[in-house]
Structures are given as structure tokens and as C-alpha cells.
């Protein structure tokens, strides 16, 4: 169920401040770029190590505007610096895919569309940004940071071909700082210990073409959708997201 729309002006966030944080990242390690404009807001990308013939990872947040911990986690991931992975892994990062939704604290974009499940459309700027960035490319892995305002704990989706899942190990690490959603069924799919065992053909039939499915079909062999419980404090939610990013990167550079 979508989170109720909040109308108070107090719920309007300052996108200029987010842009300043992204632009402050510019340096020898990172470059920023405008990927598109949606509802008058620039969608900014950050790249690190791209063009150096390295395997490249895709990290995104803010697809749903009422899920701010993902945006904050991706920003902090960048602000901490990527020197540890320099020379081993490159990154394409979009901290806030849906700036209009983030500013107004609503799930959908200015067209009142759920970006995550609008991949088949050709009139959605935020989706086109993802399509253009991914065109003709294979990513070492892709991590998309989300939240769930109804969930009592953390959970994640992992799709991987050609190797073992690492989700159970990640969840053990997350459990040290954040409660897990221990339900046997999450979002209508079987789950165990916070890991959702999703039937992607069933999801596509129910919801249509979605960004995560299309990324897995055509652009990566290892995909994560991370869901933190919105009811917890921001610092805990961000920390849980960062644990996932660290664990996935470690798995791919060991």
C-alpha cells in the first residue's frame, strides 16, 4: 500500500541542498553530470573510475520520493569516498532518481507515476535517464535503495545468475544494527530471515515492466533491492543501507 500523501509545507525538502552536496563531490575521484530534468529539477549522476576499463556498478536511490533514507545512504556512500575500491571497481550513481517526489515527500513523480514500474513508457524522464545510462552496458552489480513504511524490519531482494546468493550473509550483518522482517511472506512473496524469494515472471505479470526486472534481464547478473523500515530512526536506516553496499562491493572485489 502506498504511503499516505503528506500535504504540509513542512514536508517539502530542499533540493538545492542536495544538489550542493552532490556538486561538492567533484574532484580527482568523481565527476558529476546532469542526466536529465524532471518537473524543473535536474537529475544528477556521479561517476567514479568510469572509462578506466574497470567493471562498473550501478547504485541508485530515491526512485520513490517518500523513501529518504536511500537517498541519504547513497550520498553518504559517495561522501565517504571510494578510494578503497579505486582501480578495482567503477561506479555510476544516481542519489535521487525522483527529485519531485523527494522534494514533496510523495512516492510518485510529477506525472503521478510510480517510476519503478513505468519502464515500458517512453514519456517518463526519470525512466529514460535509467535507460540511457544503462544502454549497451553490463553492470557488475546494481543496488537500488528503497524503504517500506509498513514493514516491521529490514528486508531485501537479491537476483543473481551464475553464482551463489549472498543475501543471507548480508542479513546477518544488518541484524546487528537493525531488526529484520522475519515474516514468511513479504509483499506476497515467500521470504526467510528478511530475504524475499521473488518469482520475477509472476511480478512482471502483475505489475508490468519494472526498472529492477529490466536491469536484471539486460544489464546485470547481480541485482539488489534494499528495503529499510521507515518507522526506525534515519541513522539506523542509513547504516543498514550502507552495510549492504559494503558487503556487495566486498563480494565483487575479493
RODO-2510 file (C-alpha; in nm, 4 decimals, decimal comma):
residues 254
     n   res          X          Y          Z
     1     x     0,0000     0,0000     0,0000
     2     x     0,1440     0,3429    -0,0925
     3     x     0,2286     0,5760     0,1927
     4     x    -0,0388     0,8443     0,2502
     5     x     0,0404     1,1706     0,0686
     6     x     0,1581     1,4453     0,3036
     7     x     0,0480     1,7951     0,2103
     8     x     0,2127     2,0164     0,4727
     9     x     0,4734     2,2667     0,3539
    10     x     0,6904     2,1260     0,6330
    11     x     0,7213     1,8129     0,4220
    12     x     0,8854     1,9987     0,1314
    13     x     1,2567     1,9189     0,1210
    14     x     1,5355     2,1447    -0,0017
    15     x     1,6623     2,0052    -0,3321
    16     x     1,9180     2,2850    -0,3662
    17     x     2,0960     2,1486    -0,0601
    18     x     2,1018     1,8003    -0,2105
    19     x     2,2465     1,9429    -0,5323
    20     x     2,5144     2,1269    -0,3334
    21     x     2,6152     1,8031    -0,1613
    22     x     2,6454     1,6257    -0,4937
    23     x     2,8396     1,9071    -0,6604
    24     x     3,0782     1,9154    -0,3628
    25     x     3,1893     1,5632    -0,4570
    26     x     3,3659     1,6814    -0,7712
    27     x     3,7356     1,6015    -0,7619
    28     x     4,0001     1,3657    -0,8938
    29     x     3,7901     1,0623    -0,7975
    30     x     3,4439     1,1748    -0,9005
    31     x     3,2621     1,3667    -1,1712
    32     x     2,9029     1,4841    -1,1680
    33     x     2,6731     1,5174    -1,4663
    34     x     2,3176     1,6248    -1,5399
    35     x     2,1346     1,3194    -1,6725
    36     x     1,8006     1,4883    -1,7352
    37     x     1,5462     1,7273    -1,5924
    38     x     1,2138     1,6288    -1,4369
    39     x     0,9497     1,8803    -1,3252
    40     x     1,2147     2,1527    -1,3269
    41     x     1,4665     1,9605    -1,1155
    42     x     1,7975     1,8309    -1,2541
    43     x     1,8610     1,4591    -1,2106
    44     x     2,2283     1,4377    -1,1206
    45     x     2,4596     1,1466    -1,1723
    46     x     2,8007     1,0793    -1,0217
    47     x     3,0656     0,8639    -1,1847
    48     x     3,3859     0,7335    -1,0359
    49     x     3,6501     0,5431    -1,2299
    50     x     3,4289     0,5203    -1,5392
    51     x     3,6355     0,4990    -1,8590
    52     x     3,9240     0,3217    -1,6888
    53     x     3,8278    -0,0208    -1,8270
    54     x     3,7021    -0,1380    -1,4881
    55     x     3,3900    -0,3373    -1,4036
    56     x     3,1204    -0,0804    -1,3224
    57     x     2,8499    -0,0939    -1,0551
    58     x     2,5174     0,0918    -1,0604
    59     x     2,3906     0,2412    -0,7327
    60     x     2,0606     0,4311    -0,7121
    61     x     1,8299     0,5845    -0,4527
    62     x     1,5176     0,7961    -0,4377
    63     x     1,3117     0,6171    -0,7020
    64     x     1,0234     0,6654    -0,4602
    65     x     1,0218     1,0163    -0,3171
    66     x     0,8857     0,9211     0,0251
    67     x     1,1832     0,6923     0,0931
    68     x     1,4539     0,9392     0,2029
    69     x     1,6947     0,7022     0,3780
    70     x     1,8003     0,5557     0,0442
    71     x     1,8921     0,9000    -0,0867
    72     x     2,0841     0,9820     0,2294
    73     x     2,2651     0,6469     0,2268
    74     x     2,3784     0,6889    -0,1327
    75     x     2,5004     1,0429    -0,0616
    76     x     2,6974     0,9287     0,2431
    77     x     2,8406     0,6376     0,0459
    78     x     2,9797     0,8905    -0,2002
    79     x     3,0868     1,1410     0,0647
    80     x     3,2921     0,8748     0,2438
    81     x     3,4997     0,8436    -0,0717
    82     x     3,5671     0,5426    -0,2889
    83     x     3,9450     0,5317    -0,2569
    84     x     3,9310     0,1806    -0,1099
    85     x     3,7912     0,0480    -0,4376
    86     x     3,9968     0,2680    -0,6706
    87     x     4,1494     0,0684    -0,9525
    88     x     3,9199    -0,2282    -0,8877
    89     x     3,5655    -0,1053    -0,9434
    90     x     3,3995     0,1917    -1,1113
    91     x     3,0611     0,3382    -1,0160
    92     x     2,7654     0,5033    -1,1824
    93     x     2,5481     0,6558    -0,9106
    94     x     2,2168     0,8421    -0,9017
    95     x     2,1411     0,9504    -0,5469
    96     x     1,7901     1,0787    -0,6247
    97     x     1,6158     0,9420    -0,9317
    98     x     1,2846     1,1129    -0,8488
    99     x     1,3600     1,4683    -0,7317
   100     x     0,9978     1,5900    -0,7485
   101     x     0,8829     1,3035    -0,5295
   102     x     1,1707     1,3540    -0,2862
   103     x     1,1077     1,7287    -0,2547
   104     x     0,7357     1,6796    -0,1869
   105     x     0,7717     1,3572     0,0157
   106     x     0,5455     1,1549    -0,2153
   107     x     0,6033     0,8184    -0,3768
   108     x     0,5328     0,9075    -0,7395
   109     x     0,6782     1,1613    -0,9804
   110     x     0,5124     1,4818    -1,1043
   111     x     0,3098     1,2746    -1,3525
   112     x     0,1773     1,0751    -1,0551
   113     x     0,3508     0,7650    -1,1885
   114     x     0,5386     0,5008    -0,9945
   115     x     0,8733     0,5276    -1,1730
   116     x     0,9792     0,1818    -1,0634
   117     x     0,7025     0,0204    -1,2696
   118     x     0,6864     0,2573    -1,5673
   119     x     0,9724     0,1135    -1,7704
   120     x     0,7553     0,0379    -2,0731
   121     x     0,6628     0,4050    -2,1154
   122     x     0,8637     0,6444    -2,3300
   123     x     0,7306     0,9674    -2,1749
   124     x     0,8846     0,9387    -1,8265
   125     x     1,2065     1,1389    -1,7922
   126     x     1,3229     0,9550    -1,4814
   127     x     1,2862     0,6194    -1,6555
   128     x     1,4579     0,7491    -1,9687
   129     x     1,7539     0,8564    -1,7556
   130     x     1,7955     0,4965    -1,6359
   131     x     1,7503     0,3566    -1,9870
   132     x     2,0091     0,5936    -2,1338
   133     x     2,2621     0,5280    -1,8586
   134     x     2,2252     0,1514    -1,8985
   135     x     2,2079     0,1381    -2,2783
   136     x     2,4594    -0,1084    -2,4188
   137     x     2,6177    -0,1715    -2,0787
   138     x     2,6586    -0,4573    -1,8325
   139     x     2,6999    -0,3684    -1,4671
   140     x     2,8984    -0,5777    -1,2227
   141     x     2,6043    -0,5369    -0,9867
   142     x     2,3161    -0,2979    -0,9263
   143     x     2,1851    -0,1828    -0,5885
   144     x     1,8648     0,0208    -0,5574
   145     x     1,7951     0,1668    -0,2131
   146     x     1,4310     0,1760    -0,1011
   147     x     1,2200     0,1875     0,2147
   148     x     0,8934     0,0313     0,3325
   149     x     0,6784     0,2334     0,5725
   150     x     0,4685    -0,0730     0,6628
   151     x     0,7490    -0,3190     0,7320
   152     x     0,8491    -0,4013     1,0918
   153     x     1,2054    -0,4679     0,9824
   154     x     1,4664    -0,4713     0,7093
   155     x     1,4379    -0,6972     0,4056
   156     x     1,5884    -0,7266     0,0612
   157     x     1,5516    -0,8826    -0,2800
   158     x     1,8510    -1,0446    -0,4478
   159     x     1,8564    -1,1731    -0,8033
   160     x     2,1758    -1,3430    -0,9152
   161     x     2,2714    -1,5694    -1,2016
   162     x     2,5900    -1,7703    -1,2296
   163     x     2,6851    -1,7677    -0,8603
   164     x     2,5534    -1,8098    -0,5054
   165     x     2,3323    -1,5535    -0,3350
   166     x     2,4997    -1,3515    -0,0612
   167     x     2,1752    -1,2166     0,0849
   168     x     2,1751    -1,4416     0,3937
   169     x     2,5252    -1,3253     0,4893
   170     x     2,4278    -0,9614     0,4364
   171     x     2,1199    -1,0029     0,6529
   172     x     2,3281    -1,1435     0,9369
   173     x     2,5379    -0,8268     0,9246
   174     x     2,2347    -0,5993     0,9034
   175     x     2,0724    -0,7757     1,2011
   176     x     2,3488    -0,6412     1,4243
   177     x     2,2190    -0,2847     1,3769
   178     x     1,8625    -0,3158     1,2535
   179     x     1,5689    -0,5558     1,3131
   180     x     1,4815    -0,7834     1,0222
   181     x     1,1399    -0,8545     0,8789
   182     x     1,1081    -1,2196     0,9783
   183     x     0,7726    -1,2752     0,8054
   184     x     0,7324    -1,5920     0,5991
   185     x     0,5705    -1,3794     0,3276
   186     x     0,6665    -1,0248     0,2257
   187     x     0,4830    -0,8304    -0,0431
   188     x     0,3039    -1,1509    -0,1440
   189     x     0,6265    -1,3457    -0,1972
   190     x     0,7861    -1,6184     0,0198
   191     x     1,0619    -1,4913     0,2471
   192     x     1,3039    -1,6241     0,5055
   193     x     1,5051    -1,4185     0,7514
   194     x     1,4419    -1,0979     0,5574
   195     x     1,5379    -1,2355     0,2144
   196     x     1,2498    -1,2363    -0,0353
   197     x     1,2443    -1,5232    -0,2834
   198     x     1,0718    -1,3484    -0,5675
   199     x     0,9185    -1,5070    -0,8765
   200     x     1,0099    -1,2437    -1,1339
   201     x     0,7773    -1,3773    -1,4022
   202     x     0,4871    -1,3506    -1,1555
   203     x     0,5861    -0,9967    -1,0569
   204     x     0,6106    -0,8876    -1,4183
   205     x     0,2698    -1,0355    -1,4949
   206     x     0,1154    -0,8483    -1,2013
   207     x     0,2994    -0,5167    -1,2228
   208     x     0,4360    -0,4887    -1,5742
   209     x     0,7857    -0,3897    -1,6800
   210     x     0,9847    -0,2528    -1,3905
   211     x     1,3289    -0,0960    -1,3571
   212     x     1,4717    -0,3755    -1,1379
   213     x     1,3479    -0,6526    -1,3675
   214     x     1,4760    -0,4803    -1,6799
   215     x     1,8137    -0,4189    -1,5189
   216     x     1,8398    -0,7889    -1,4343
   217     x     1,7147    -0,9057    -1,7714
   218     x     1,9515    -0,6949    -1,9751
   219     x     2,2177    -0,5156    -1,7736
   220     x     2,3474    -0,7118    -1,4728
   221     x     2,3813    -1,0610    -1,3300
   222     x     2,3512    -0,9426    -0,9700
   223     x     2,0776    -0,7106    -0,8506
   224     x     1,9624    -0,5940    -0,5073
   225     x     1,6566    -0,4005    -0,3990
   226     x     1,7119    -0,2921    -0,0389
   227     x     1,4169    -0,2095     0,1873
   228     x     1,4631    -0,0401     0,5247
   229     x     1,1715     0,0064     0,7688
   230     x     1,0678     0,3722     0,7614
   231     x     0,9478     0,3541     1,1222
   232     x     1,3051     0,3377     1,2532
   233     x     1,5232     0,6444     1,3017
   234     x     1,7075     0,7789     0,9983
   235     x     2,0571     0,6949     1,1229
   236     x     1,9723     0,3275     1,1707
   237     x     1,8091     0,3046     0,8296
   238     x     2,1062     0,4688     0,6587
   239     x     2,3512     0,2447     0,8429
   240     x     2,1616    -0,0640     0,7246
   241     x     2,1737     0,0537     0,3638
   242     x     2,5477     0,1170     0,3893
   243     x     2,6074    -0,2319     0,5304
   244     x     2,4530    -0,3749     0,2157
   245     x     2,6637    -0,1608    -0,0149
   246     x     2,9838    -0,2524     0,1675
   247     x     2,9010    -0,6242     0,1625
   248     x     2,8102    -0,6342    -0,2059
   249     x     3,1222    -0,4444    -0,3063
   250     x     3,3418    -0,6718    -0,0951
   251     x     3,1892    -0,9759    -0,2645
   252     x     3,2749    -0,8406    -0,6087
   253     x     3,6305    -0,7263    -0,5471
   254     x     3,7652    -1,0078    -0,3304
***
